[in-house]
């Protein structure tokens, strides 16, 4: 992998995340022009019985590194997903 590729870090505030999965759809659409959460680099799962939302984010993502605000962050309505400083 090219060491010159800029990577962005993502962080999520699990107290704000509603589990809507809009970030997954935005990521997959950006990658492939299809809304398919299976190809998203982000994975959000909900356990409705326990009332928990589980979020798996990549430690860093080179895919949208040139974007001022990546599609996943932009699409997050409750602003739970942000870029690391």
HTML snippet that shows the backbone in 3Dmol.js (N, CA, C, O; Angstrom):
<script src="https://3Dmol.org/build/3Dmol-min.js"></script>
<div id="view" style="width:600px;height:400px;position:relative"></div>
<script>
const pdb = `
ATOM      1  N   UNK A   1       0.845  -1.183   0.000  1.00  0.00           N
ATOM      2  CA  UNK A   1       0.000   0.000   0.000  1.00  0.00           C
ATOM      3  C   UNK A   1       0.881   1.234   0.000  1.00  0.00           C
ATOM      4  O   UNK A   1       1.926   1.262   0.651  1.00  0.00           O
ATOM      5  N   UNK A   2       0.464   2.241  -0.722  1.00  0.00           N
ATOM      6  CA  UNK A   2       1.198   3.487  -0.835  1.00  0.00           C
ATOM      7  C   UNK A   2       1.210   4.213   0.502  1.00  0.00           C
ATOM      8  O   UNK A   2       0.159   4.492   1.079  1.00  0.00           O
ATOM      9  N   UNK A   3       2.418   4.518   0.992  1.00  0.00           N
ATOM     10  CA  UNK A   3       2.527   5.186   2.291  1.00  0.00           C
ATOM     11  C   UNK A   3       2.105   6.652   2.211  1.00  0.00           C
ATOM     12  O   UNK A   3       1.931   7.295   3.246  1.00  0.00           O
ATOM     13  N   UNK A   4       1.937   7.194   1.000  1.00  0.00           N
ATOM     14  CA  UNK A   4       1.545   8.587   0.834  1.00  0.00           C
ATOM     15  C   UNK A   4       0.028   8.787   0.884  1.00  0.00           C
ATOM     16  O   UNK A   4      -0.445   9.924   0.859  1.00  0.00           O
ATOM     17  N   UNK A   5      -0.735   7.697   0.954  1.00  0.00           N
ATOM     18  CA  UNK A   5      -2.191   7.812   0.989  1.00  0.00           C
ATOM     19  C   UNK A   5      -2.622   8.402   2.322  1.00  0.00           C
ATOM     20  O   UNK A   5      -2.269   7.886   3.383  1.00  0.00           O
ATOM     21  N   UNK A   6      -3.378   9.476   2.262  1.00  0.00           N
ATOM     22  CA  UNK A   6      -3.892  10.105   3.473  1.00  0.00           C
ATOM     23  C   UNK A   6      -5.038   9.255   4.022  1.00  0.00           C
ATOM     24  O   UNK A   6      -5.880   8.779   3.261  1.00  0.00           O
ATOM     25  N   UNK A   7      -5.069   9.071   5.305  1.00  0.00           N
ATOM     26  CA  UNK A   7      -6.132   8.300   5.943  1.00  0.00           C
ATOM     27  C   UNK A   7      -6.873   9.202   6.924  1.00  0.00           C
ATOM     28  O   UNK A   7      -6.286  10.075   7.563  1.00  0.00           O
ATOM     29  N   UNK A   8      -8.164   8.969   7.023  1.00  0.00           N
ATOM     30  CA  UNK A   8      -8.944   9.704   8.006  1.00  0.00           C
ATOM     31  C   UNK A   8      -9.359   8.743   9.107  1.00  0.00           C
ATOM     32  O   UNK A   8      -9.561   7.554   8.864  1.00  0.00           O
ATOM     33  N   UNK A   9      -9.482   9.255  10.286  1.00  0.00           N
ATOM     34  CA  UNK A   9      -9.971   8.459  11.400  1.00  0.00           C
ATOM     35  C   UNK A   9     -11.415   8.833  11.693  1.00  0.00           C
ATOM     36  O   UNK A   9     -11.819   9.985  11.542  1.00  0.00           O
ATOM     37  N   UNK A  10     -12.174   7.847  12.110  1.00  0.00           N
ATOM     38  CA  UNK A  10     -13.574   8.075  12.443  1.00  0.00           C
ATOM     39  C   UNK A  10     -13.806   7.734  13.902  1.00  0.00           C
ATOM     40  O   UNK A  10     -13.150   6.853  14.456  1.00  0.00           O
ATOM     41  N   UNK A  11     -14.736   8.430  14.515  1.00  0.00           N
ATOM     42  CA  UNK A  11     -15.130   8.074  15.880  1.00  0.00           C
ATOM     43  C   UNK A  11     -16.643   8.188  15.976  1.00  0.00           C
ATOM     44  O   UNK A  11     -17.279   8.956  15.254  1.00  0.00           O
ATOM     45  N   UNK A  12     -17.193   7.412  16.876  1.00  0.00           N
ATOM     46  CA  UNK A  12     -18.647   7.413  17.031  1.00  0.00           C
ATOM     47  C   UNK A  12     -19.006   7.617  18.493  1.00  0.00           C
ATOM     48  O   UNK A  12     -18.388   7.041  19.389  1.00  0.00           O
ATOM     49  N   UNK A  13     -20.003   8.437  18.713  1.00  0.00           N
ATOM     50  CA  UNK A  13     -20.545   8.636  20.049  1.00  0.00           C
ATOM     51  C   UNK A  13     -21.745   7.695  20.150  1.00  0.00           C
ATOM     52  O   UNK A  13     -22.809   7.970  19.595  1.00  0.00           O
ATOM     53  N   UNK A  14     -21.565   6.595  20.856  1.00  0.00           N
ATOM     54  CA  UNK A  14     -22.615   5.582  20.935  1.00  0.00           C
ATOM     55  C   UNK A  14     -23.850   6.074  21.681  1.00  0.00           C
ATOM     56  O   UNK A  14     -24.923   5.486  21.549  1.00  0.00           O
ATOM     57  N   UNK A  15     -23.716   7.132  22.455  1.00  0.00           N
ATOM     58  CA  UNK A  15     -24.882   7.694  23.139  1.00  0.00           C
ATOM     59  C   UNK A  15     -25.787   8.455  22.165  1.00  0.00           C
ATOM     60  O   UNK A  15     -26.986   8.590  22.406  1.00  0.00           O
ATOM     61  N   UNK A  16     -25.214   8.947  21.072  1.00  0.00           N
ATOM     62  CA  UNK A  16     -25.990   9.677  20.074  1.00  0.00           C
ATOM     63  C   UNK A  16     -26.478   8.791  18.933  1.00  0.00           C
ATOM     64  O   UNK A  16     -27.467   9.118  18.277  1.00  0.00           O
ATOM     65  N   UNK A  17     -25.798   7.676  18.690  1.00  0.00           N
ATOM     66  CA  UNK A  17     -26.142   6.805  17.563  1.00  0.00           C
ATOM     67  C   UNK A  17     -27.512   6.165  17.775  1.00  0.00           C
ATOM     68  O   UNK A  17     -27.782   5.570  18.818  1.00  0.00           O
ATOM     69  N   UNK A  18     -28.373   6.299  16.759  1.00  0.00           N
ATOM     70  CA  UNK A  18     -29.714   5.718  16.827  1.00  0.00           C
ATOM     71  C   UNK A  18     -29.797   4.370  16.114  1.00  0.00           C
ATOM     72  O   UNK A  18     -30.822   3.691  16.181  1.00  0.00           O
ATOM     73  N   UNK A  19     -28.726   3.985  15.436  1.00  0.00           N
ATOM     74  CA  UNK A  19     -28.715   2.725  14.704  1.00  0.00           C
ATOM     75  C   UNK A  19     -29.450   2.798  13.384  1.00  0.00           C
ATOM     76  O   UNK A  19     -29.894   1.767  12.878  1.00  0.00           O
ATOM     77  N   UNK A  20     -29.596   3.975  12.810  1.00  0.00           N
ATOM     78  CA  UNK A  20     -30.356   4.140  11.563  1.00  0.00           C
ATOM     79  C   UNK A  20     -29.636   3.566  10.347  1.00  0.00           C
ATOM     80  O   UNK A  20     -30.272   3.261   9.339  1.00  0.00           O
ATOM     81  N   UNK A  21     -28.339   3.419  10.431  1.00  0.00           N
ATOM     82  CA  UNK A  21     -27.487   2.824   9.396  1.00  0.00           C
ATOM     83  C   UNK A  21     -27.340   3.696   8.150  1.00  0.00           C
ATOM     84  O   UNK A  21     -26.925   3.207   7.100  1.00  0.00           O
ATOM     85  N   UNK A  22     -27.676   4.980   8.257  1.00  0.00           N
ATOM     86  CA  UNK A  22     -27.500   5.893   7.122  1.00  0.00           C
ATOM     87  C   UNK A  22     -26.027   5.989   6.723  1.00  0.00           C
ATOM     88  O   UNK A  22     -25.719   6.149   5.542  1.00  0.00           O
ATOM     89  N   UNK A  23     -25.129   5.895   7.679  1.00  0.00           N
ATOM     90  CA  UNK A  23     -23.692   5.947   7.384  1.00  0.00           C
ATOM     91  C   UNK A  23     -23.274   4.760   6.515  1.00  0.00           C
ATOM     92  O   UNK A  23     -22.458   4.911   5.605  1.00  0.00           O
ATOM     93  N   UNK A  24     -23.832   3.580   6.794  1.00  0.00           N
ATOM     94  CA  UNK A  24     -23.535   2.390   5.985  1.00  0.00           C
ATOM     95  C   UNK A  24     -23.997   2.590   4.541  1.00  0.00           C
ATOM     96  O   UNK A  24     -23.272   2.276   3.597  1.00  0.00           O
ATOM     97  N   UNK A  25     -25.202   3.111   4.385  1.00  0.00           N
ATOM     98  CA  UNK A  25     -25.737   3.327   3.036  1.00  0.00           C
ATOM     99  C   UNK A  25     -24.916   4.366   2.272  1.00  0.00           C
ATOM    100  O   UNK A  25     -24.624   4.184   1.090  1.00  0.00           O
ATOM    101  N   UNK A  26     -24.550   5.444   2.944  1.00  0.00           N
ATOM    102  CA  UNK A  26     -23.751   6.489   2.295  1.00  0.00           C
ATOM    103  C   UNK A  26     -22.382   5.943   1.895  1.00  0.00           C
ATOM    104  O   UNK A  26     -21.895   6.239   0.803  1.00  0.00           O
ATOM    105  N   UNK A  27     -21.767   5.163   2.750  1.00  0.00           N
ATOM    106  CA  UNK A  27     -20.461   4.577   2.455  1.00  0.00           C
ATOM    107  C   UNK A  27     -20.556   3.633   1.263  1.00  0.00           C
ATOM    108  O   UNK A  27     -19.747   3.713   0.339  1.00  0.00           O
ATOM    109  N   UNK A  28     -21.526   2.753   1.281  1.00  0.00           N
ATOM    110  CA  UNK A  28     -21.651   1.789   0.184  1.00  0.00           C
ATOM    111  C   UNK A  28     -21.982   2.477  -1.139  1.00  0.00           C
ATOM    112  O   UNK A  28     -21.487   2.070  -2.190  1.00  0.00           O
ATOM    113  N   UNK A  29     -22.808   3.507  -1.093  1.00  0.00           N
ATOM    114  CA  UNK A  29     -23.132   4.233  -2.320  1.00  0.00           C
ATOM    115  C   UNK A  29     -21.906   4.949  -2.864  1.00  0.00           C
ATOM    116  O   UNK A  29     -21.688   4.982  -4.075  1.00  0.00           O
ATOM    117  N   UNK A  30     -21.109   5.520  -1.975  1.00  0.00           N
ATOM    118  CA  UNK A  30     -19.886   6.202  -2.390  1.00  0.00           C
ATOM    119  C   UNK A  30     -18.913   5.220  -3.041  1.00  0.00           C
ATOM    120  O   UNK A  30     -18.249   5.552  -4.023  1.00  0.00           O
ATOM    121  N   UNK A  31     -18.836   4.003  -2.483  1.00  0.00           N
ATOM    122  CA  UNK A  31     -17.916   2.994  -3.007  1.00  0.00           C
ATOM    123  C   UNK A  31     -18.368   2.401  -4.336  1.00  0.00           C
ATOM    124  O   UNK A  31     -17.541   2.119  -5.203  1.00  0.00           O
ATOM    125  N   UNK A  32     -19.677   2.212  -4.502  1.00  0.00           N
ATOM    126  CA  UNK A  32     -20.139   1.427  -5.645  1.00  0.00           C
ATOM    127  C   UNK A  32     -21.328   2.005  -6.410  1.00  0.00           C
ATOM    128  O   UNK A  32     -21.729   1.443  -7.429  1.00  0.00           O
ATOM    129  N   UNK A  33     -21.890   3.097  -5.946  1.00  0.00           N
ATOM    130  CA  UNK A  33     -23.112   3.679  -6.490  1.00  0.00           C
ATOM    131  C   UNK A  33     -24.333   2.775  -6.286  1.00  0.00           C
ATOM    132  O   UNK A  33     -25.324   2.887  -7.008  1.00  0.00           O
ATOM    133  N   UNK A  34     -24.251   1.889  -5.304  1.00  0.00           N
ATOM    134  CA  UNK A  34     -25.374   1.056  -4.864  1.00  0.00           C
ATOM    135  C   UNK A  34     -25.489   1.179  -3.358  1.00  0.00           C
ATOM    136  O   UNK A  34     -24.478   1.267  -2.661  1.00  0.00           O
ATOM    137  N   UNK A  35     -26.699   1.186  -2.855  1.00  0.00           N
ATOM    138  CA  UNK A  35     -26.911   1.198  -1.402  1.00  0.00           C
ATOM    139  C   UNK A  35     -26.961  -0.249  -0.921  1.00  0.00           C
ATOM    140  O   UNK A  35     -28.025  -0.865  -0.866  1.00  0.00           O
ATOM    141  N   UNK A  36     -25.803  -0.770  -0.578  1.00  0.00           N
ATOM    142  CA  UNK A  36     -25.670  -2.149  -0.139  1.00  0.00           C
ATOM    143  C   UNK A  36     -24.787  -2.181   1.104  1.00  0.00           C
ATOM    144  O   UNK A  36     -23.562  -2.171   0.983  1.00  0.00           O
ATOM    145  N   UNK A  37     -25.381  -2.218   2.297  1.00  0.00           N
ATOM    146  CA  UNK A  37     -24.595  -2.200   3.525  1.00  0.00           C
ATOM    147  C   UNK A  37     -23.544  -3.306   3.618  1.00  0.00           C
ATOM    148  O   UNK A  37     -22.590  -3.183   4.385  1.00  0.00           O
ATOM    149  N   UNK A  38     -23.703  -4.370   2.857  1.00  0.00           N
ATOM    150  CA  UNK A  38     -22.732  -5.465   2.895  1.00  0.00           C
ATOM    151  C   UNK A  38     -21.349  -5.033   2.405  1.00  0.00           C
ATOM    152  O   UNK A  38     -20.352  -5.665   2.755  1.00  0.00           O
ATOM    153  N   UNK A  39     -21.272  -3.973   1.605  1.00  0.00           N
ATOM    154  CA  UNK A  39     -19.966  -3.525   1.116  1.00  0.00           C
ATOM    155  C   UNK A  39     -19.457  -2.277   1.844  1.00  0.00           C
ATOM    156  O   UNK A  39     -18.387  -1.763   1.519  1.00  0.00           O
ATOM    157  N   UNK A  40     -20.198  -1.804   2.800  1.00  0.00           N
ATOM    158  CA  UNK A  40     -19.801  -0.632   3.581  1.00  0.00           C
ATOM    159  C   UNK A  40     -18.600  -0.965   4.461  1.00  0.00           C
ATOM    160  O   UNK A  40     -18.459  -2.096   4.925  1.00  0.00           O
ATOM    161  N   UNK A  41     -17.739   0.021   4.688  1.00  0.00           N
ATOM    162  CA  UNK A  41     -16.607  -0.157   5.609  1.00  0.00           C
ATOM    163  C   UNK A  41     -17.056   0.024   7.059  1.00  0.00           C
ATOM    164  O   UNK A  41     -16.289  -0.240   7.985  1.00  0.00           O
ATOM    165  N   UNK A  42     -18.288   0.471   7.255  1.00  0.00           N
ATOM    166  CA  UNK A  42     -18.868   0.661   8.576  1.00  0.00           C
ATOM    167  C   UNK A  42     -19.940  -0.401   8.774  1.00  0.00           C
ATOM    168  O   UNK A  42     -20.673  -0.730   7.841  1.00  0.00           O
ATOM    169  N   UNK A  43     -20.032  -0.935   9.982  1.00  0.00           N
ATOM    170  CA  UNK A  43     -21.080  -1.914  10.264  1.00  0.00           C
ATOM    171  C   UNK A  43     -21.812  -1.525  11.546  1.00  0.00           C
ATOM    172  O   UNK A  43     -21.206  -1.407  12.612  1.00  0.00           O
ATOM    173  N   UNK A  44     -23.117  -1.328  11.424  1.00  0.00           N
ATOM    174  CA  UNK A  44     -23.958  -0.985  12.566  1.00  0.00           C
ATOM    175  C   UNK A  44     -24.956  -2.129  12.757  1.00  0.00           C
ATOM    176  O   UNK A  44     -25.643  -2.526  11.815  1.00  0.00           O
ATOM    177  N   UNK A  45     -25.030  -2.650  13.971  1.00  0.00           N
ATOM    178  CA  UNK A  45     -26.008  -3.698  14.266  1.00  0.00           C
ATOM    179  C   UNK A  45     -26.800  -3.295  15.501  1.00  0.00           C
ATOM    180  O   UNK A  45     -26.296  -2.618  16.397  1.00  0.00           O
ATOM    181  N   UNK A  46     -28.044  -3.729  15.521  1.00  0.00           N
ATOM    182  CA  UNK A  46     -28.929  -3.405  16.642  1.00  0.00           C
ATOM    183  C   UNK A  46     -29.366  -4.693  17.321  1.00  0.00           C
ATOM    184  O   UNK A  46     -29.704  -5.679  16.666  1.00  0.00           O
ATOM    185  N   UNK A  47     -29.351  -4.665  18.621  1.00  0.00           N
ATOM    186  CA  UNK A  47     -29.916  -5.753  19.422  1.00  0.00           C
ATOM    187  C   UNK A  47     -31.133  -5.159  20.119  1.00  0.00           C
ATOM    188  O   UNK A  47     -31.019  -4.546  21.181  1.00  0.00           O
ATOM    189  N   UNK A  48     -32.297  -5.349  19.508  1.00  0.00           N
ATOM    190  CA  UNK A  48     -33.516  -4.732  20.025  1.00  0.00           C
ATOM    191  C   UNK A  48     -33.935  -5.302  21.374  1.00  0.00           C
ATOM    192  O   UNK A  48     -34.590  -4.614  22.157  1.00  0.00           O
ATOM    193  N   UNK A  49     -33.570  -6.541  21.653  1.00  0.00           N
ATOM    194  CA  UNK A  49     -33.932  -7.133  22.948  1.00  0.00           C
ATOM    195  C   UNK A  49     -33.163  -6.480  24.088  1.00  0.00           C
ATOM    196  O   UNK A  49     -33.721  -6.227  25.155  1.00  0.00           O
ATOM    197  N   UNK A  50     -31.881  -6.208  23.861  1.00  0.00           N
ATOM    198  CA  UNK A  50     -31.050  -5.584  24.894  1.00  0.00           C
ATOM    199  C   UNK A  50     -31.036  -4.063  24.786  1.00  0.00           C
ATOM    200  O   UNK A  50     -30.589  -3.371  25.701  1.00  0.00           O
ATOM    201  N   UNK A  51     -31.528  -3.548  23.661  1.00  0.00           N
ATOM    202  CA  UNK A  51     -31.513  -2.102  23.459  1.00  0.00           C
ATOM    203  C   UNK A  51     -30.128  -1.560  23.165  1.00  0.00           C
ATOM    204  O   UNK A  51     -29.830  -0.404  23.466  1.00  0.00           O
ATOM    205  N   UNK A  52     -29.277  -2.398  22.573  1.00  0.00           N
ATOM    206  CA  UNK A  52     -27.899  -1.992  22.297  1.00  0.00           C
ATOM    207  C   UNK A  52     -27.681  -1.768  20.810  1.00  0.00           C
ATOM    208  O   UNK A  52     -28.290  -2.428  19.967  1.00  0.00           O
ATOM    209  N   UNK A  53     -26.807  -0.830  20.508  1.00  0.00           N
ATOM    210  CA  UNK A  53     -26.358  -0.583  19.146  1.00  0.00           C
ATOM    211  C   UNK A  53     -24.862  -0.824  19.134  1.00  0.00           C
ATOM    212  O   UNK A  53     -24.121  -0.236  19.922  1.00  0.00           O
ATOM    213  N   UNK A  54     -24.425  -1.689  18.238  1.00  0.00           N
ATOM    214  CA  UNK A  54     -23.011  -2.021  18.120  1.00  0.00           C
ATOM    215  C   UNK A  54     -22.474  -1.422  16.836  1.00  0.00           C
ATOM    216  O   UNK A  54     -23.090  -1.544  15.778  1.00  0.00           O
ATOM    217  N   UNK A  55     -21.323  -0.775  16.931  1.00  0.00           N
ATOM    218  CA  UNK A  55     -20.731  -0.083  15.790  1.00  0.00           C
ATOM    219  C   UNK A  55     -19.321  -0.595  15.559  1.00  0.00           C
ATOM    220  O   UNK A  55     -18.503  -0.635  16.478  1.00  0.00           O
ATOM    221  N   UNK A  56     -19.048  -0.983  14.333  1.00  0.00           N
ATOM    222  CA  UNK A  56     -17.698  -1.366  13.950  1.00  0.00           C
ATOM    223  C   UNK A  56     -17.227  -0.393  12.880  1.00  0.00           C
ATOM    224  O   UNK A  56     -17.794  -0.322  11.790  1.00  0.00           O
ATOM    225  N   UNK A  57     -16.194   0.346  13.208  1.00  0.00           N
ATOM    226  CA  UNK A  57     -15.630   1.329  12.293  1.00  0.00           C
ATOM    227  C   UNK A  57     -14.213   0.912  11.949  1.00  0.00           C
ATOM    228  O   UNK A  57     -13.535   0.298  12.773  1.00  0.00           O
ATOM    229  N   UNK A  58     -13.748   1.235  10.743  1.00  0.00           N
ATOM    230  CA  UNK A  58     -12.337   0.994  10.446  1.00  0.00           C
ATOM    231  C   UNK A  58     -11.488   1.942  11.289  1.00  0.00           C
ATOM    232  O   UNK A  58     -11.907   3.062  11.582  1.00  0.00           O
ATOM    233  N   UNK A  59     -10.297   1.494  11.677  1.00  0.00           N
ATOM    234  CA  UNK A  59      -9.407   2.372  12.441  1.00  0.00           C
ATOM    235  C   UNK A  59      -9.036   3.603  11.622  1.00  0.00           C
ATOM    236  O   UNK A  59      -8.935   4.710  12.151  1.00  0.00           O
ATOM    237  N   UNK A  60      -8.840   3.398  10.352  1.00  0.00           N
ATOM    238  CA  UNK A  60      -8.609   4.518   9.450  1.00  0.00           C
ATOM    239  C   UNK A  60      -9.154   4.139   8.088  1.00  0.00           C
ATOM    240  O   UNK A  60      -9.240   2.959   7.748  1.00  0.00           O
ATOM    241  N   UNK A  61      -9.517   5.139   7.317  1.00  0.00           N
ATOM    242  CA  UNK A  61     -10.146   4.889   6.024  1.00  0.00           C
ATOM    243  C   UNK A  61      -9.501   5.777   4.965  1.00  0.00           C
ATOM    244  O   UNK A  61      -9.607   7.001   5.044  1.00  0.00           O
ATOM    245  N   UNK A  62      -8.836   5.183   3.977  1.00  0.00           N
ATOM    246  CA  UNK A  62      -8.237   5.980   2.913  1.00  0.00           C
ATOM    247  C   UNK A  62      -9.208   6.288   1.778  1.00  0.00           C
ATOM    248  O   UNK A  62      -8.875   7.068   0.886  1.00  0.00           O
ATOM    249  N   UNK A  63     -10.392   5.699   1.792  1.00  0.00           N
ATOM    250  CA  UNK A  63     -11.317   5.795   0.664  1.00  0.00           C
ATOM    251  C   UNK A  63     -11.776   7.232   0.422  1.00  0.00           C
ATOM    252  O   UNK A  63     -11.753   7.693  -0.719  1.00  0.00           O
ATOM    253  N   UNK A  64     -12.181   7.931   1.436  1.00  0.00           N
ATOM    254  CA  UNK A  64     -12.737   9.287   1.291  1.00  0.00           C
ATOM    255  C   UNK A  64     -11.791  10.351   1.836  1.00  0.00           C
ATOM    256  O   UNK A  64     -12.232  11.432   2.227  1.00  0.00           O
ATOM    257  N   UNK A  65     -10.523  10.057   1.862  1.00  0.00           N
ATOM    258  CA  UNK A  65      -9.574  10.944   2.544  1.00  0.00           C
ATOM    259  C   UNK A  65      -9.493  12.339   1.945  1.00  0.00           C
ATOM    260  O   UNK A  65      -9.088  13.275   2.634  1.00  0.00           O
ATOM    261  N   UNK A  66      -9.865  12.500   0.691  1.00  0.00           N
ATOM    262  CA  UNK A  66      -9.792  13.819   0.061  1.00  0.00           C
ATOM    263  C   UNK A  66     -11.070  14.625   0.241  1.00  0.00           C
ATOM    264  O   UNK A  66     -11.131  15.790  -0.154  1.00  0.00           O
ATOM    265  N   UNK A  67     -12.074  14.026   0.825  1.00  0.00           N
ATOM    266  CA  UNK A  67     -13.336  14.728   1.063  1.00  0.00           C
ATOM    267  C   UNK A  67     -13.212  15.615   2.309  1.00  0.00           C
ATOM    268  O   UNK A  67     -12.600  15.215   3.299  1.00  0.00           O
ATOM    269  N   UNK A  68     -13.785  16.799   2.257  1.00  0.00           N
ATOM    270  CA  UNK A  68     -13.797  17.670   3.437  1.00  0.00           C
ATOM    271  C   UNK A  68     -14.603  17.003   4.547  1.00  0.00           C
ATOM    272  O   UNK A  68     -14.189  16.981   5.706  1.00  0.00           O
ATOM    273  N   UNK A  69     -15.751  16.465   4.176  1.00  0.00           N
ATOM    274  CA  UNK A  69     -16.592  15.715   5.110  1.00  0.00           C
ATOM    275  C   UNK A  69     -17.006  14.425   4.402  1.00  0.00           C
ATOM    276  O   UNK A  69     -17.770  14.480   3.439  1.00  0.00           O
ATOM    277  N   UNK A  70     -16.526  13.278   4.849  1.00  0.00           N
ATOM    278  CA  UNK A  70     -16.870  12.019   4.193  1.00  0.00           C
ATOM    279  C   UNK A  70     -18.379  11.782   4.181  1.00  0.00           C
ATOM    280  O   UNK A  70     -19.082  12.251   5.076  1.00  0.00           O
ATOM    281  N   UNK A  71     -18.882  11.063   3.183  1.00  0.00           N
ATOM    282  CA  UNK A  71     -20.316  10.812   3.079  1.00  0.00           C
ATOM    283  C   UNK A  71     -20.912  10.168   4.335  1.00  0.00           C
ATOM    284  O   UNK A  71     -22.041  10.481   4.714  1.00  0.00           O
ATOM    285  N   UNK A  72     -20.170   9.283   4.974  1.00  0.00           N
ATOM    286  CA  UNK A  72     -20.697   8.630   6.174  1.00  0.00           C
ATOM    287  C   UNK A  72     -20.937   9.637   7.290  1.00  0.00           C
ATOM    288  O   UNK A  72     -21.946   9.560   7.990  1.00  0.00           O
ATOM    289  N   UNK A  73     -20.028  10.566   7.458  1.00  0.00           N
ATOM    290  CA  UNK A  73     -20.156  11.597   8.492  1.00  0.00           C
ATOM    291  C   UNK A  73     -21.279  12.568   8.123  1.00  0.00           C
ATOM    292  O   UNK A  73     -22.096  12.933   8.969  1.00  0.00           O
ATOM    293  N   UNK A  74     -21.312  12.979   6.865  1.00  0.00           N
ATOM    294  CA  UNK A  74     -22.335  13.916   6.388  1.00  0.00           C
ATOM    295  C   UNK A  74     -23.746  13.359   6.555  1.00  0.00           C
ATOM    296  O   UNK A  74     -24.677  14.102   6.864  1.00  0.00           O
ATOM    297  N   UNK A  75     -23.902  12.060   6.352  1.00  0.00           N
ATOM    298  CA  UNK A  75     -25.241  11.455   6.383  1.00  0.00           C
ATOM    299  C   UNK A  75     -25.739  11.151   7.790  1.00  0.00           C
ATOM    300  O   UNK A  75     -26.899  10.775   7.960  1.00  0.00           O
ATOM    301  N   UNK A  76     -24.899  11.303   8.791  1.00  0.00           N
ATOM    302  CA  UNK A  76     -25.279  10.963  10.174  1.00  0.00           C
ATOM    303  C   UNK A  76     -26.142  12.076  10.757  1.00  0.00           C
ATOM    304  O   UNK A  76     -25.631  13.121  11.160  1.00  0.00           O
ATOM    305  N   UNK A  77     -27.445  11.846  10.799  1.00  0.00           N
ATOM    306  CA  UNK A  77     -28.399  12.847  11.288  1.00  0.00           C
ATOM    307  C   UNK A  77     -28.151  13.306  12.712  1.00  0.00           C
ATOM    308  O   UNK A  77     -28.129  14.511  12.963  1.00  0.00           O
ATOM    309  N   UNK A  78     -27.963  12.386  13.661  1.00  0.00           N
ATOM    310  CA  UNK A  78     -27.760  12.818  15.034  1.00  0.00           C
ATOM    311  C   UNK A  78     -26.312  13.254  15.338  1.00  0.00           C
ATOM    312  O   UNK A  78     -25.984  13.532  16.492  1.00  0.00           O
ATOM    313  N   UNK A  79     -25.463  13.314  14.331  1.00  0.00           N
ATOM    314  CA  UNK A  79     -24.046  13.723  14.465  1.00  0.00           C
ATOM    315  C   UNK A  79     -23.283  12.803  15.417  1.00  0.00           C
ATOM    316  O   UNK A  79     -22.411  13.260  16.155  1.00  0.00           O
ATOM    317  N   UNK A  80     -23.602  11.534  15.402  1.00  0.00           N
ATOM    318  CA  UNK A  80     -22.890  10.571  16.249  1.00  0.00           C
ATOM    319  C   UNK A  80     -21.549  10.187  15.634  1.00  0.00           C
ATOM    320  O   UNK A  80     -20.616   9.849  16.362  1.00  0.00           O
ATOM    321  N   UNK A  81     -21.437  10.231  14.317  1.00  0.00           N
ATOM    322  CA  UNK A  81     -20.219   9.862  13.614  1.00  0.00           C
ATOM    323  C   UNK A  81     -19.468  11.126  13.224  1.00  0.00           C
ATOM    324  O   UNK A  81     -20.018  12.008  12.565  1.00  0.00           O
ATOM    325  N   UNK A  82     -18.214  11.208  13.632  1.00  0.00           N
ATOM    326  CA  UNK A  82     -17.399  12.375  13.344  1.00  0.00           C
ATOM    327  C   UNK A  82     -15.999  11.925  12.937  1.00  0.00           C
ATOM    328  O   UNK A  82     -15.630  10.760  13.085  1.00  0.00           O
ATOM    329  N   UNK A  83     -15.235  12.879  12.423  1.00  0.00           N
ATOM    330  CA  UNK A  83     -13.843  12.620  12.086  1.00  0.00           C
ATOM    331  C   UNK A  83     -12.997  12.876  13.317  1.00  0.00           C
ATOM    332  O   UNK A  83     -13.264  13.799  14.086  1.00  0.00           O
ATOM    333  N   UNK A  84     -11.968  12.050  13.499  1.00  0.00           N
ATOM    334  CA  UNK A  84     -11.030  12.268  14.612  1.00  0.00           C
ATOM    335  C   UNK A  84     -10.191  13.490  14.319  1.00  0.00           C
ATOM    336  O   UNK A  84      -9.817  13.746  13.175  1.00  0.00           O
ATOM    337  N   UNK A  85      -9.906  14.225  15.341  1.00  0.00           N
ATOM    338  CA  UNK A  85      -9.055  15.424  15.198  1.00  0.00           C
ATOM    339  C   UNK A  85      -7.627  15.024  15.032  1.00  0.00           C
ATOM    340  O   UNK A  85      -6.756  15.883  14.897  1.00  0.00           O
TER     341      UNK A  85
END
`;
const viewer = $3Dmol.createViewer("view");
viewer.addModel(pdb, "pdb");
viewer.setStyle({}, {cartoon: {color: "spectrum"}});
viewer.zoomTo();
viewer.render();
</script>
